[in-house]
Amino acid sequence: MSDRSGWIRWAVGTAVAVVAAAGFTGAYVAARYEAILGRMARETSVVKQRVERSEAVLREQLAAYRAVVELLRDPATRIVEMRGAGSGAGATGRVLWNETAGGQVFVSGLPPAPPGTTYELWTIAGAPRPAGVFKVDDNGRATHRVAPVPDGPVKAFTVTLEAEGGLPAPTGPVVLTSSSK
């Protein structure tokens, strides 16, 4: 009987050891996969946010392109050339302008504005009127939407370098200007 009880003890001990080893192995594998899945979920979240930001930028660009197409379809839209001056001597610009719909400004070749300053567009239909501020990209390019001007036909456009946020009247140096109509 002692042979038989020894064999049973050995079988039970082996079975307990196998079950314990299987449990530890299963827990280890599960924990490892859980860590991998967690990392993958974080990476997926980062990629999703990046895609959402890119999608928002593309939607914004598409809206701008559609606005330009609508301006170009209107025979009342005129194209106004702008030439660089002062620190923007190598810059050029173009304004698609429609007296009733407003317009779109495209500039290239402007250096980045120094810290604490920004480029400000002015419409000239008598006295200069602020038409918004903009920043150029790393290639010196920018586009800017311009609202219609309520006080008469616009004769010219000018871009100056102003304090960050813009001012109600031009005070800084002219960097782009169009000739009067």
Backbone as JSON, one array per atom type, in Angstrom:
{
  "sequence": "MSDRSGWIRWAVGTAVAVVAAAGFTGAYVAARYEAILGRMARETSVVKQRVERSEAVLREQLAAYRAVVELLRDPATRIVEMRGAGSGAGATGRVLWNETAGGQVFVSGLPPAPPGTTYELWTIAGAPRPAGVFKVDDNGRATHRVAPVPDGPVKAFTVTLEAEGGLPAPTGPVVLTSSSK",
  "N": [[0.78, -1.17, 0.0], [1.97, 1.18, 0.57], [3.52, 1.64, -1.65], [1.62, 2.17, -3.49], [0.37, 4.47, -2.34], [2.52, 6.21, -2.39], [2.86, 6.47, -5.11], [0.46, 7.74, -5.8], [0.69, 10.1, -4.35], [2.87, 11.15, -5.71], [1.76, 11.43, -8.31], [-0.37, 13.18, -7.78], [1.11, 15.36, -6.81], [2.67, 15.91, -9.07], [0.62, 16.6, -10.85], [-0.42, 18.87, -9.55], [1.84, 20.51, -9.72], [2.06, 20.77, -12.52], [-0.38, 22.06, -13.1], [0.01, 24.41, -11.62], [2.3, 25.44, -12.93], [1.22, 25.79, -15.5], [-0.71, 27.71, -14.9], [0.91, 29.89, -14.0], [2.4, 30.3, -16.34], [0.35, 30.94, -18.13], [-0.61, 33.3, -16.92], [1.67, 34.92, -17.16], [1.98, 35.08, -19.97], [-0.47, 36.27, -20.63], [-0.23, 38.74, -19.28], [1.94, 39.8, -20.64], [0.94, 39.99, -23.3], [-1.15, 41.75, -22.77], [0.26, 44.05, -22.1], [1.51, 44.54, -24.56], [-0.77, 44.93, -26.18], [-1.78, 47.22, -24.92], [0.24, 49.09, -25.49], [0.01, 49.11, -28.27], [-2.56, 50.16, -28.5], [-2.17, 52.76, -27.5], [-0.37, 53.75, -29.41], [-1.99, 53.58, -31.68], [-3.93, 55.45, -30.99], [-2.42, 57.81, -31.04], [-1.75, 57.91, -33.75], [-4.31, 58.12, -34.83], [-5.1, 60.66, -33.86], [-3.24, 62.24, -35.21], [-4.05, 61.78, -37.85], [-6.62, 62.88, -37.74], [-5.98, 65.58, -37.29], [-4.62, 66.14, -39.67], [-6.7, 65.72, -41.46], [-8.41, 67.83, -40.73], [-6.85, 70.02, -41.51], [-6.73, 69.54, -44.27], [-9.46, 69.8, -44.91], [-9.8, 72.51, -44.37], [-8.07, 73.61, -46.28], [-9.36, 72.73, -48.6], [-11.77, 74.16, -48.41], [-10.75, 76.75, -48.74], [-9.74, 76.53, -51.37], [-12.1, 76.07, -52.77], [-13.37, 78.52, -52.33], [-11.66, 80.19, -53.77], [-12.05, 79.2, -56.36], [-14.73, 79.91, -56.71], [-14.45, 82.69, -56.68], [-12.93, 83.01, -59.02], [-14.73, 82.2, -60.94], [-16.48, 84.28, -61.16], [-17.04, 86.95, -63.28], [-16.58, 89.57, -62.44], [-14.44, 89.54, -60.79], [-11.17, 90.59, -60.16], [-7.63, 90.41, -60.79], [-5.01, 91.35, -58.82], [-1.74, 92.41, -58.83], [1.02, 92.25, -56.58], [4.0, 93.77, -55.43], [7.19, 93.31, -53.9], [8.7, 95.27, -51.24], [11.14, 97.15, -49.4], [12.12, 95.22, -46.61], [10.89, 93.07, -47.71], [11.63, 92.88, -50.34], [12.16, 90.85, -52.24], [9.78, 89.56, -52.41], [6.55, 88.52, -53.67], [3.12, 89.02, -54.57], [-0.37, 88.26, -54.93], [-3.67, 89.24, -55.44], [-6.88, 88.04, -55.5], [-9.65, 89.7, -56.25], [-12.92, 90.74, -55.51], [-15.38, 93.07, -55.51], [-17.87, 92.71, -54.22], [-17.78, 90.17, -53.03], [-15.41, 89.97, -51.68], [-12.1, 88.71, -51.19], [-9.07, 86.82, -51.92], [-5.8, 86.53, -50.78], [-2.56, 85.83, -51.93], [0.71, 85.23, -51.08], [4.26, 85.14, -51.6], [7.69, 84.42, -50.87], [8.17, 86.06, -48.67], [10.04, 86.84, -45.78], [10.03, 85.11, -42.58], [8.1, 86.74, -40.07], [9.6, 88.86, -37.65], [10.0, 88.02, -34.12], [7.2, 88.89, -32.09], [5.97, 90.41, -33.99], [3.82, 90.72, -36.9], [2.49, 90.09, -40.18], [0.39, 92.42, -41.77], [-2.45, 93.0, -43.69], [-3.71, 95.57, -45.78], [-6.51, 97.26, -47.1], [-7.06, 99.7, -49.54], [-9.18, 102.18, -50.02], [-9.51, 104.82, -50.05], [-8.82, 105.9, -47.08], [-6.36, 103.77, -45.53], [-7.47, 100.51, -44.61], [-7.69, 98.02, -42.11], [-7.24, 94.63, -43.05], [-6.81, 92.19, -41.98], [-4.51, 89.91, -40.34], [-1.62, 87.85, -40.98], [0.51, 84.94, -41.09], [3.54, 83.72, -42.51], [4.54, 80.6, -44.03], [7.22, 78.16, -43.66], [8.39, 78.37, -46.12], [8.0, 80.94, -46.86], [5.5, 81.55, -47.79], [1.98, 82.39, -47.93], [-1.58, 82.37, -47.52], [-4.54, 84.29, -47.44], [-7.77, 85.08, -46.44], [-9.97, 87.67, -47.43], [-12.35, 89.92, -46.33], [-15.23, 91.55, -47.84], [-15.11, 95.1, -48.54], [-16.8, 97.69, -46.98], [-16.76, 100.47, -47.51], [-16.57, 101.62, -50.23], [-15.01, 101.19, -53.52], [-12.07, 99.21, -53.71], [-8.87, 100.44, -54.22], [-6.2, 99.79, -53.99], [-3.81, 97.5, -52.5], [-1.92, 96.78, -49.58], [0.78, 95.41, -47.7], [2.02, 95.43, -44.48], [4.52, 95.33, -41.88], [3.65, 94.72, -38.7], [2.91, 95.21, -35.15], [2.37, 92.26, -33.19], [-0.81, 90.79, -33.6], [-1.9, 92.93, -34.91], [-2.86, 96.28, -35.98], [-5.03, 99.23, -35.84], [-4.39, 101.14, -37.75], [-1.9, 101.57, -40.29], [1.5, 101.37, -39.26], [3.96, 100.27, -39.44], [6.76, 99.18, -41.54], [6.32, 99.01, -45.1], [5.97, 96.01, -46.88], [4.91, 94.7, -49.04], [3.19, 95.85, -51.9], [0.53, 97.04, -54.0], [-0.04, 98.62, -57.15], [-1.89, 101.66, -57.49], [-5.24, 101.68, -58.73]],
  "CA": [[0.0, 0.0, 0.0], [2.81, 2.36, 0.62], [3.9, 1.9, -3.02], [0.47, 2.79, -4.14], [0.17, 5.81, -1.79], [3.63, 7.02, -2.89], [2.57, 6.78, -6.51], [-0.66, 8.7, -5.8], [1.26, 11.38, -3.93], [3.69, 11.64, -6.81], [0.83, 11.81, -9.39], [-1.07, 14.41, -7.34], [2.14, 16.42, -6.77], [2.99, 16.27, -10.45], [-0.54, 17.29, -11.41], [-0.45, 20.2, -8.94], [2.95, 21.26, -10.29], [1.7, 21.07, -13.91], [-1.45, 23.07, -13.07], [0.62, 25.66, -11.16], [3.15, 25.92, -14.02], [0.33, 26.25, -16.56], [-1.31, 28.96, -14.42], [1.92, 30.94, -14.05], [2.7, 30.56, -17.75], [-0.81, 31.65, -18.69], [-0.63, 34.66, -16.37], [2.79, 35.63, -17.75], [1.65, 35.34, -21.38], [-1.58, 37.24, -20.64], [0.3, 40.04, -18.89], [2.79, 40.27, -21.73], [0.06, 40.4, -24.39], [-1.89, 42.93, -22.32], [1.19, 45.18, -22.24], [1.66, 44.79, -26.0], [-2.03, 45.51, -26.66], [-1.85, 48.57, -24.39], [1.15, 49.91, -26.28], [-0.59, 49.25, -29.6], [-3.71, 51.06, -28.37], [-1.63, 54.12, -27.37], [0.17, 54.12, -30.72], [-3.14, 53.78, -32.56], [-4.54, 56.71, -30.59], [-1.57, 58.89, -31.54], [-1.92, 57.94, -35.21], [-5.67, 58.62, -35.08], [-5.08, 62.1, -33.63], [-2.49, 62.82, -36.32], [-4.91, 61.71, -39.04], [-7.7, 63.85, -37.54], [-5.41, 66.92, -37.51], [-4.37, 66.26, -41.11], [-8.0, 65.84, -42.11], [-8.9, 69.19, -40.48], [-6.06, 70.91, -42.37], [-7.18, 69.33, -45.65], [-10.79, 70.41, -45.05], [-9.58, 73.95, -44.41], [-7.5, 73.92, -47.59], [-10.41, 72.52, -49.59], [-12.68, 75.31, -48.33], [-10.06, 77.89, -49.35], [-9.7, 76.3, -52.81], [-13.46, 76.29, -53.29], [-13.62, 79.96, -52.32], [-10.9, 80.75, -54.88], [-12.74, 78.81, -57.59], [-15.93, 80.76, -56.82], [-14.0, 84.02, -57.09], [-12.49, 82.97, -60.42], [-15.9, 82.02, -61.82], [-17.2, 85.55, -61.27], [-16.33, 87.86, -64.2], [-16.26, 90.83, -61.76], [-13.21, 89.37, -60.01], [-9.95, 91.06, -60.83], [-6.38, 89.93, -60.21], [-4.15, 92.49, -58.52], [-0.37, 92.0, -58.55], [1.7, 92.99, -55.52], [5.46, 93.68, -55.51], [7.89, 93.48, -52.63], [9.37, 96.53, -50.93], [11.87, 97.12, -48.13], [12.62, 93.9, -46.2], [10.21, 92.06, -48.53], [11.94, 93.22, -51.74], [12.09, 89.68, -53.12], [8.45, 88.94, -52.29], [5.49, 88.85, -54.63], [1.79, 88.69, -54.08], [-1.47, 88.35, -55.88], [-4.97, 89.32, -54.77], [-8.09, 87.84, -56.3], [-10.53, 90.63, -55.56], [-14.27, 90.97, -56.0], [-15.91, 94.12, -54.63], [-19.01, 92.26, -53.4], [-17.51, 88.9, -52.34], [-14.12, 90.0, -50.99], [-11.04, 88.11, -52.0], [-8.07, 85.92, -51.37], [-4.45, 87.02, -51.02], [-1.51, 84.81, -51.99], [2.03, 85.85, -51.06], [5.4, 84.23, -51.55], [8.98, 85.08, -50.76], [8.32, 86.92, -47.49], [10.74, 86.18, -44.67], [9.19, 85.02, -41.39], [8.04, 87.98, -39.3], [10.38, 88.78, -36.4], [9.17, 87.78, -32.92], [6.41, 90.03, -31.62], [5.38, 91.12, -35.12], [3.05, 89.92, -37.85], [2.15, 90.81, -41.41], [-1.0, 92.89, -41.79], [-2.92, 93.43, -45.01], [-4.54, 96.77, -45.77], [-7.22, 97.63, -48.32], [-7.05, 101.15, -49.67], [-10.32, 102.69, -50.77], [-9.5, 106.12, -49.38], [-7.86, 105.66, -46.0], [-6.08, 102.33, -45.36], [-8.38, 99.8, -43.7], [-7.11, 96.71, -41.82], [-7.93, 93.5, -43.7], [-6.39, 90.95, -41.33], [-3.1, 89.57, -40.15], [-1.28, 86.5, -41.41], [1.89, 84.49, -40.92], [4.02, 82.93, -43.65], [5.08, 79.28, -43.68], [8.69, 78.06, -43.73], [8.82, 78.72, -47.48], [7.68, 82.35, -47.1], [4.2, 81.65, -48.47], [0.77, 82.49, -47.1], [-2.84, 82.76, -48.14], [-5.36, 84.98, -46.45], [-9.11, 85.45, -46.92], [-10.25, 89.09, -47.17], [-13.78, 90.23, -46.37], [-15.54, 92.72, -48.67], [-14.93, 96.4, -47.89], [-18.07, 98.41, -47.11], [-16.66, 101.9, -47.84], [-16.14, 101.99, -51.56], [-14.16, 100.26, -54.27], [-10.67, 99.13, -53.29], [-7.97, 100.89, -55.28], [-4.88, 99.18, -53.84], [-3.58, 96.64, -51.34], [-0.59, 96.92, -49.02], [1.11, 94.58, -46.55], [3.03, 96.03, -43.62], [4.97, 94.54, -40.73], [3.06, 95.4, -37.55], [2.96, 94.51, -33.87], [1.56, 91.03, -33.14], [-2.24, 91.04, -33.41], [-2.33, 93.96, -35.85], [-3.21, 97.62, -35.5], [-6.13, 99.82, -36.62], [-3.83, 101.95, -38.84], [-0.54, 101.1, -40.56], [2.6, 102.12, -38.65], [5.2, 99.58, -39.76], [7.28, 99.29, -42.9], [5.61, 98.34, -46.18], [6.74, 94.9, -47.44], [4.27, 94.39, -50.33], [2.2, 96.85, -52.28], [0.04, 97.02, -55.38], [-0.16, 100.0, -57.66], [-3.29, 102.13, -57.45], [-6.04, 101.35, -59.92]],
  "C": [[0.84, 1.26, 0.0], [3.32, 2.7, -0.79], [2.8, 2.66, -3.75], [0.27, 4.2, -3.61], [1.31, 6.73, -2.24], [3.38, 7.45, -4.34], [1.46, 7.82, -6.61], [-0.14, 10.08, -5.39], [2.08, 11.98, -5.07], [2.8, 12.15, -7.95], [0.12, 13.11, -9.03], [-0.09, 15.57, -7.33], [2.5, 16.89, -8.16], [1.84, 17.05, -11.09], [-0.64, 18.71, -10.87], [0.65, 21.07, -9.54], [2.64, 21.68, -11.73], [0.64, 22.16, -13.95], [-0.87, 24.42, -12.64], [1.49, 26.26, -12.27], [2.3, 26.48, -15.15], [-0.32, 27.59, -16.16], [-0.33, 30.11, -14.48], [2.26, 31.31, -15.49], [1.57, 31.35, -18.41], [-0.87, 33.08, -18.2], [0.48, 35.5, -16.99], [2.47, 36.03, -19.2], [0.54, 36.39, -21.47], [-1.08, 38.64, -20.3], [1.15, 40.64, -20.01], [1.94, 40.76, -22.91], [-0.75, 41.64, -24.02], [-1.01, 44.17, -22.45], [1.36, 45.54, -23.71], [0.4, 45.44, -26.55], [-2.2, 46.94, -26.16], [-0.98, 49.53, -25.17], [0.57, 50.17, -27.68], [-1.78, 50.2, -29.56], [-3.24, 52.51, -28.26], [-1.1, 54.61, -28.72], [-0.95, 54.4, -31.71], [-3.82, 55.11, -32.26], [-3.74, 57.9, -31.12], [-1.74, 59.03, -33.05], [-3.29, 58.51, -35.57], [-5.73, 60.13, -34.9], [-4.35, 62.81, -34.76], [-3.34, 62.86, -37.59], [-6.04, 62.74, -38.92], [-7.2, 65.28, -37.77], [-5.16, 67.15, -39.0], [-5.67, 66.44, -41.87], [-8.56, 67.25, -41.92], [-8.16, 70.19, -41.37], [-6.51, 70.77, -43.82], [-8.57, 69.92, -45.88], [-10.69, 71.93, -45.16], [-9.04, 74.37, -45.77], [-8.54, 73.76, -48.68], [-11.4, 73.68, -49.59], [-12.05, 76.54, -48.98], [-10.02, 77.74, -50.87], [-11.07, 76.52, -53.45], [-13.79, 77.78, -53.36], [-12.89, 80.63, -53.49], [-11.59, 80.42, -56.21], [-13.98, 79.67, -57.79], [-15.55, 82.17, -57.23], [-13.63, 84.04, -58.57], [-13.65, 82.8, -61.39], [-16.63, 83.33, -62.07], [-16.43, 86.5, -62.19], [-15.97, 89.2, -63.56], [-14.99, 90.73, -60.94], [-12.03, 89.84, -60.83], [-8.73, 90.51, -60.08], [-5.45, 91.12, -60.06], [-2.77, 91.95, -58.13], [0.22, 92.87, -57.45], [3.2, 92.73, -55.66], [6.07, 93.95, -54.15], [8.54, 94.84, -52.5], [10.11, 96.36, -49.61], [12.4, 95.73, -47.83], [11.96, 92.76, -46.99], [10.49, 92.25, -50.01], [11.84, 92.03, -52.69], [10.73, 89.01, -53.13], [7.53, 89.37, -53.42], [4.16, 88.46, -54.01], [0.76, 88.86, -55.17], [-2.75, 88.36, -55.06], [-6.03, 89.02, -55.8], [-9.14, 88.66, -55.59], [-11.85, 90.82, -56.3], [-14.91, 91.93, -55.02], [-17.05, 93.63, -53.74], [-18.71, 91.0, -52.58], [-16.23, 88.94, -51.51], [-13.07, 89.31, -51.84], [-10.14, 87.18, -51.23], [-6.71, 86.47, -51.77], [-3.49, 85.83, -50.99], [-0.18, 85.55, -52.0], [3.09, 84.77, -51.07], [6.67, 85.05, -51.44], [9.13, 86.03, -49.58], [9.11, 86.18, -46.42], [9.79, 86.06, -43.47], [9.23, 86.35, -40.62], [8.87, 87.83, -38.03], [9.47, 88.55, -35.2], [8.46, 89.06, -32.47], [5.78, 90.84, -32.74], [4.61, 90.15, -36.01], [2.84, 90.74, -39.1], [0.69, 91.19, -41.35], [-1.31, 93.41, -43.18], [-3.83, 94.64, -44.84], [-5.22, 96.92, -47.12], [-7.26, 99.14, -48.36], [-8.16, 101.56, -50.62], [-10.55, 104.12, -50.28], [-8.41, 105.99, -48.33], [-7.58, 104.15, -45.91], [-6.98, 101.71, -44.3], [-7.77, 98.42, -43.42], [-7.93, 95.58, -42.43], [-7.42, 92.17, -43.16], [-4.9, 90.76, -41.27], [-2.86, 88.14, -40.61], [0.18, 86.22, -41.13], [2.27, 83.68, -42.16], [4.54, 81.59, -43.15], [6.6, 79.3, -43.82], [9.24, 78.43, -45.1], [8.5, 80.17, -47.84], [6.36, 82.57, -47.81], [3.06, 81.76, -47.48], [-0.42, 82.76, -48.0], [-3.69, 83.37, -47.05], [-6.68, 85.39, -47.1], [-9.39, 86.9, -46.51], [-11.75, 89.32, -47.34], [-14.02, 91.43, -47.29], [-15.4, 94.01, -47.85], [-16.21, 97.21, -48.08], [-17.94, 99.85, -47.61], [-16.02, 102.19, -49.19], [-15.24, 100.99, -52.24], [-12.7, 100.35, -53.79], [-9.8, 99.5, -54.47], [-6.62, 100.19, -55.21], [-4.85, 98.31, -52.58], [-2.13, 96.84, -50.89], [-0.43, 95.95, -47.86], [2.22, 95.28, -45.79], [3.42, 95.05, -42.52], [4.54, 95.31, -39.49], [3.26, 94.59, -36.28], [2.0, 93.33, -33.9], [0.1, 91.39, -32.84], [-2.78, 92.11, -34.33], [-2.72, 95.25, -35.16], [-4.35, 98.19, -36.34], [-5.66, 100.71, -37.77], [-2.38, 101.51, -39.05], [0.5, 102.01, -39.9], [3.94, 101.52, -39.05], [5.61, 99.75, -41.2], [6.44, 98.48, -43.9], [6.51, 97.25, -46.73], [6.18, 94.41, -48.77], [3.28, 95.49, -50.64], [1.77, 96.65, -53.72], [-0.01, 98.46, -55.86], [-1.63, 100.38, -57.62], [-3.95, 101.88, -58.79], [-6.25, 102.58, -60.77]]
}
